Amino acid sequence: MPVMGIPKFERFFRAAAGLDVNKNDLKRYNDFVDAKLYDLFLIGTANAKANDRDIIEPQDLPVTRGLQESIHAFNKLEEGIELRPLLDQLAARPALGMEAAEDTQQRLPVLAGGLSVALARALKTIARDTRRPSTDQWDEAFELFDLLI
């Protein structure tokens, strides 16, 4: 189940970075959100274990200053992301070895929103001279995020 539908996805990228995307970009976007949320939770699992906890608390997730700023920008856009598809995506991944606290699960939509804003802005930086990022530009953005998260 996609994180957001096609019209909302297109509207979101226009609002977040002035970019035009279409239904063909939606799978790339969903795969990105899925992979990066899972990466955050993998790090959160390690942090929880290092702090001798058996549950992932919100403070275990590696929310950097940049991601925090993107979360604030997401909140200003007043675009929502549904929790259920995010939980379903995480459940389809290999087990993390521990559960996430209810507070941590409830943060998933804003984390996904922050990652989405950061992705849109990264694409805007990479695709400066176009309103419609190419496949290669999407791949470049993903490579950058793989270096960071």
C-alpha positions in Angstrom: 0.0 0.0 0.0 1.5 3.4 -1.0 2.4 6.0 1.6 0.3 8.5 -0.4 -1.8 8.4 -3.5 -0.8 9.9 -6.8 -2.7 13.3 -6.5 -1.4 13.9 -3.0 2.1 12.8 -4.0 2.2 15.2 -7.0 0.8 18.0 -4.8 3.3 17.3 -2.0 6.4 17.6 -4.3 5.1 20.8 -5.9 4.6 22.3 -2.4 7.8 21.0 -0.9 10.2 21.9 -3.7 8.4 23.1 -6.8 8.9 19.8 -8.6 6.7 18.0 -11.0 6.4 14.2 -10.4 4.0 11.7 -11.7 2.7 8.2 -11.0 5.9 6.6 -12.4 7.9 8.2 -9.6 5.5 7.0 -6.9 7.1 3.5 -6.6 10.6 5.1 -6.3 9.3 7.4 -3.6 7.6 4.6 -1.6 10.7 2.4 -1.8 12.7 5.3 -0.5 10.5 6.0 2.5 10.3 2.3 3.3 14.1 1.9 3.1 15.0 5.0 5.1 12.4 4.4 7.9 13.7 0.9 8.2 17.3 2.3 8.4 16.3 4.7 11.1 14.7 1.9 13.1 17.8 -0.3 12.7 19.9 2.4 14.2 17.1 2.9 16.9 17.4 -0.8 17.7 21.1 -0.5 18.2 20.7 2.7 20.3 18.0 1.0 22.5 20.3 -2.0 23.1 23.2 0.3 23.9 21.1 2.0 26.5 20.0 -1.4 27.9 16.3 -1.0 26.8 14.2 -3.7 25.2 11.9 -1.3 23.4 12.7 1.4 20.8 11.9 4.8 22.3 11.7 8.0 20.2 15.0 9.2 21.5 16.7 6.1 20.1 15.9 7.2 16.5 18.7 9.2 14.9 16.8 12.4 14.2 19.5 14.9 13.1 19.1 18.6 13.0 18.5 18.5 9.3 15.8 15.9 9.6 14.2 17.9 12.5 14.1 21.0 10.2 12.6 18.9 7.4 9.9 17.6 9.9 9.1 21.2 10.8 8.8 22.1 7.1 6.6 19.1 6.6 4.3 20.2 9.4 4.0 23.6 7.8 2.8 22.0 4.6 -0.2 20.6 6.4 0.0 17.4 4.4 -0.7 14.2 6.3 0.8 10.7 5.9 -1.2 7.8 7.1 0.3 5.6 9.9 -1.1 2.2 8.8 0.8 1.9 5.5 4.0 2.8 7.3 3.5 0.2 9.9 2.6 -2.4 7.3 5.8 -1.6 5.4 8.0 -2.0 8.5 6.2 -5.2 9.4 7.1 -6.6 5.9 10.8 -6.0 6.5 13.1 -8.4 8.5 12.4 -8.3 12.2 14.3 -5.6 14.1 14.7 -7.8 17.2 12.6 -5.5 19.4 9.4 -3.6 19.3 8.9 0.1 19.0 7.2 1.9 21.8 3.7 3.3 21.0 5.2 6.9 21.0 7.8 5.8 18.5 5.2 4.2 16.2 3.1 7.4 16.4 6.1 9.4 15.1 6.3 7.4 11.9 4.1 9.8 9.8 6.2 12.9 10.7 9.4 11.0 10.2 8.2 9.9 6.8 7.1 13.5 6.1 10.5 14.9 7.1 12.3 12.3 5.0 9.9 13.3 2.1 10.7 17.0 2.4 14.4 16.3 2.6 14.1 14.1 -0.5 12.2 16.7 -2.4 14.7 19.4 -1.5 17.7 17.1 -2.4 16.1 16.4 -5.8 15.6 20.2 -6.3 19.3 20.7 -5.6 20.3 17.9 -7.9 17.9 18.9 -10.7 18.4 22.6 -10.6 17.6 23.2 -14.2 14.5 21.2 -14.5 11.1 20.9 -12.8 10.9 17.1 -13.5 13.7 15.0 -12.0 15.0 12.2 -14.3 15.6 8.6 -13.2 19.3 9.4 -12.9 18.6 12.3 -10.6 16.3 10.2 -8.4 19.2 7.6 -8.2 21.7 10.4 -7.2 19.4 11.5 -4.4 19.1 8.0 -3.1 22.8 7.5 -3.2 23.3 10.7 -1.1 20.8 9.5 1.5 22.5 6.1 1.6 25.6 7.9 2.6 23.8 9.6 5.4 21.3 7.1 6.8 
